[in-house]
Amino acid sequence: MVGKNCFAIASDRRLGVQLQTIATDFQRVFKIHDKLYIGLSGLATDAQTLYQRLVFRHKLYQLREERDMKPETFASLVSAMLYERRFGPYFCQPVIAGLGENDEPFICTMDCIGAKELAKDFVVSGTSSESLYGACESMYKPNMEPEELFETVSQALMASVDRDCLAGWGGHVFIVTPTEVQERVVKGRMD
Amino acid sequence: MGDSQYSFSLTTFSPSGKLVQIEHALTAVGSGQTSLGIKASNGVVIATEKKLPSILVDETSVQKIQALTPNIGVVYSGMGPDFRVLVRKSRKQAQQYYRLYKEHIPVTQLVRETAAVMQEFTQSGGVRPFGVSLLIAGYDDNGPQLYQVDPSGSYFSWKASAMGKNVSNAKTFLEKRYTEDMELDDAIHTAILTLKEGYEGQISSNNIEIGVIRSDREFRVLSPAEIKDFLEEVE
């Protein structure tokens, strides 16, 4: 979700195989560089492998070009990588959030074969995506400061995953501003 | 003297540690038509002689300066056909970068990849090095840039450089006239004067080619009419 010169990216913490909960501290939001984060929902193994591959590509990019990747460029890279596997895809929906040129927030999501969807306010993915769309739509306001943004994102996330039996067990929220990153674990219903 | 025994094969070092084929490639470049480039504070200019073998040749069909991307251009000294192959490969690499990142390739990256291609041809079986040196001029987020790439695959960034037949005179002339804060129009005048220095015969708007890139990041080859204007200013 986009705020004023900042963005928030959040996920739930459940890792499960259908009805069985395997872990309650699973990390789904990953850092690419200080101002670029990616959240990967879907199949856990694909999320981890895709993340490792992206970090690999980004590190090479950093070494060759001596600079960090811009969020828009990174989104194009993810989209290209996903489409390379068009007929045997990664079962992941990424959510990409970053601060671009002049620290302008940038967010986008894509489907598992790389169809990019840019947004100015919020993007969602995962099993609770429909609830999340509803919650975000009603709770979102433009130009929120980091503290207010954190409240809004946490409320929207908790409200949506509570209605989803496959998601929950707390929330993990990152608030990223040009100067710092705040990482907070949100306590929710543990069921 | 022992070197000449090793000049047959590209992939064999001579006892003095040289790859003689690359030396020969540089000789081929050195006998090509003069070309030069100057990096100004707000752009880059590249220029070359366009001496045609006969007056019957249609000079509008000869294009020695080519654009690799909308904001990067290149000129060469040496063998024309080798140049065309490199231009094709470089353009493809630039487009592949764009397809992946939806961002125009930075000048240094394109130079690196072109140099890597040229190096490949110095370490493979059954091929010969490219008989061209390139001057790649571009304008990206790091400002105006000018690079020279040699047949060996080594590349250097230059403030001003020349290659080809008249290289030593041209470089001396450029050394004397180059200033750090030169503007592009001054650089174009200097480029024309440098070409004039070593030109056998009368220089005109039809027998030189000039390419410029300004801060608008659009690489353009100047038309004969525009070259004529600059020539008149120089006279």
Interface residues (C-beta under 8 A of the other chain):
Chain A: R64 E65 K70 E72 T73 S76 L77 A80
Chain B: R99 L100 Y101 K102 E103 P106 T108 Q109 R112
